[in-house]
Amino acid sequence: MGRASPLLFVLLALGFFLATYNLLTLVIQYKRSSSGSGSGIPDPMKNMPGSDMGKFTRVLHSGKGDHLMDEIPTFVVDPLPEGLDRGYVVLNRPWAFVQWLEKATIEEEYILMAEPDHIFANPLPNLAHGDNPAGFPFFYIKPTEHKKIVRKFYPEEKGPVTDIDPIGNSPVIIKKSLLEEISPTWVNVSLRMKDDPETDKAFGWVLEMYAYAVASALHGVRHILRKDFMLQPPWDLEGELTYGKIGEWRFDKRSHLSGPPPKNLSLPPPGVPESVVRLVTMVNEATANIPGWDSLNSG
């Protein structure tokens, strides 16, 4: 890609094994921090042609270590003060980024924010271009349809609402220096949105995504919108939410909130998009090769 420096990959989300959101960092060269430890096992995709990928590190916002500290390099940060998230655990995400960026030694120039329920289907290059981050446009993030609400946090003098990208913070590839500028604003906008009943009701579980988009616009940051950044099976062909709909065959990550999925999930029937088949096949491959997977389910 002709980039001057490698990527630092950061993933953040609610994982199968944890009760709270946590950050995972994928770095070119892992430096063991005083807050945790880990193996730093490289991903096989890292060395494939076209890849700017590195290794994983988790940034955990529980304020203390857990049973996965020896499984993956971990950097521990504090959660928000008790009660401040009002039961919306995702508010800890921007606060965790602020702490990590302030306290960790990060040599890489670029950061990828993604989530543990994302699966790398191909080697990932650096899609950002200088001060223009790369983001994925979500069909359900629509700032222009919530102009009245958005204007509470993005005043008219800052520019048109169309300057707010239809994105969340994940997946995004962004310069570290830009994220350092945006993150404190991201925290503040998230908390203000949660404190506003109208905004909280309108944005619901994607409130923090809107907060990142607004915070970026407040800093004059526009993202390169890459529809090829991510697949969203089964919505690859058309944008329609299917929550609560159960057909002949079903795979839903929400069915496994209490523990990891079992081995040998059934494959979808003929006619299902190939991306769905590949997703389930890759989950089965992982569960078959991770040592002790059965004991995780039995425990």
C-alpha positions, -999 to +999 in steps of 0.1 A: +000+000+000+030+023+001+025+032+037+053+046+058+046+026+089+028-006+100-006-008+116-016-013+151-048-032+153-073-026+181-105-046+186-132-038+211-164-056+219-183-079+241-166-113+239-179-148+245-159-151+278-163-117+293-192-099+310-179-064+299-165-049+267-128-050+263-102-038+238-080-061+218-049-048+202-032-064+172+003-050+169+033-055+147+056-059+176+041-066+210+057-050+241+048-067+273+032-040+296+033-039+334-005-043+335-006-077+320+011-105+300+004-128+271+018-150+245+016-126+215+010-155+191+011-141+156-019-145+132-010-166+101-026-139+079+000-114+091+027-126+066+004-131+036+007-108+006-011-075+010-013-077+048-004-049+072-016-070+102+003-077+134-004-093+168-032-091+192-032-073+226-063-070+247-071-037+266-093-048+294-114-021+312-124-041+343-096-024+363-082-058+372-068-089+355-088-120+347-084-157+337-074-148+301-043-128+310-021-157+301-040-164+269-035-130+252-013-100+258-034-077+280-034-040+290-057-032+320-075+001+323-103+013+346-140+013+339-161+044+342-170+054+378-198+031+391-232+040+377-220+064+351-227+040+322-263+036+334-262-001+324-249+007+289-216-010+291-204+003+257-198+038+272-167+023+287-153+019+251-142+055+244-130+059+280-109+028+276-093+042+245-085+075+262-066+056+290-049+032+267-037+060+244-024+080+274-007+051+293+005+026+268+037+029+247+024+027+211+050+029+184+027+022+155+012+051+135-021+036+126-048+018+146-076-005+135-107-005+157-127-037+152-145-062+174-140-098+186-170-110+167-153-099+135-135-127+116-107-118+092-117-133+059-087-119+040-054-103+049-061-067+058-040-038+043-039-002+056-070+013+040-064+048+055-048+075+035-028+100+056-052+120+078-082+104+061-093+073+082-111+044+066-145+034+079-174+011+071-208+027+062-236+012+082-270+013+066-286+019+100-265+049+110-284+078+095-273+112+109-294+132+083-326+114+095-319+126+131-310+162+123-328+177+152-311+154+177-277+156+161-278+194+162-278+191+200-242+179+198-231+192+164-240+229+161-248+246+128-216+266+128-196+234+126-211+226+092-239+206+076-251+173+092-239+156+060-204+161+073-211+134+099-201+100+084-226+071+087-202+050+107-193+037+141-158+034+156-156-002+143-142-011+119-121+020+114-084+024+105-071+058+118-039+075+126-030+073+162-025+110+165-061+116+152-076+091+176-058+108+205-076+140+195-110+125+189-112+101+219-118+126+247-145+143+227-159+108+219-162+102+257-179+135+264-204+132+235-212+096+245-220+107+281-240+137+270-260+116+245-268+090+272-279+118+296-303+132+270-336+111+271-346+119+236-312+110+222-310+079+243-343+066+231-337+074+194-302+059+192-305+030+216-278+004+214-260+023+186-257+056+207-219+052+211-215+047+174-233+079+167-211+096+193-179+085+175-193+098+142-202+131+157-169+134+176-150+128+144-169+155+126-164+180+154-126+175+148-131+179+110-122+143+103-139+127+073-136+089+068-131+071+035-162+050+033-153+014+022-182-009+017-156-037+010-142-032+045-166-057+060-193-083+053-225-084+074-240-118+066-269-122+058-272-085+050-245-085+023-271-084-005-297-062+010-299-040+041-326-054+064-325-061+101-338-096+109-337-096+147-362-121+161-368-138+128-362-175+129-362-196+097-353-231+086-317-226+098-303-200+122-269-189+135-270-159+159-242-149+182-268-138+208-276-174+213-242-179+229-241-150+254-237-173+283-207-192+269-188-201+237-206-218+209-203-256+207-182-275+182-195-286+148-223-261+142-246-272+114-239-256+081-267-236+064-289-251+037-284-245+000-293-210-012-278-192+018-252-166+009-217-179+007-205-154+033-227-171+058-214-206+049-178-193+052-186-176+086-199-208+102-171-229+086-145-206+101-161-208+135-161-246+133-124-246+123-116-224+153-135-245+178-119-276+165-084-263+168-084-243+201-072-265+229-097-272+257-127-259+239-150-286+253-139-277+288-148-241+282-184-252+274-186-276+303-173-250+327 
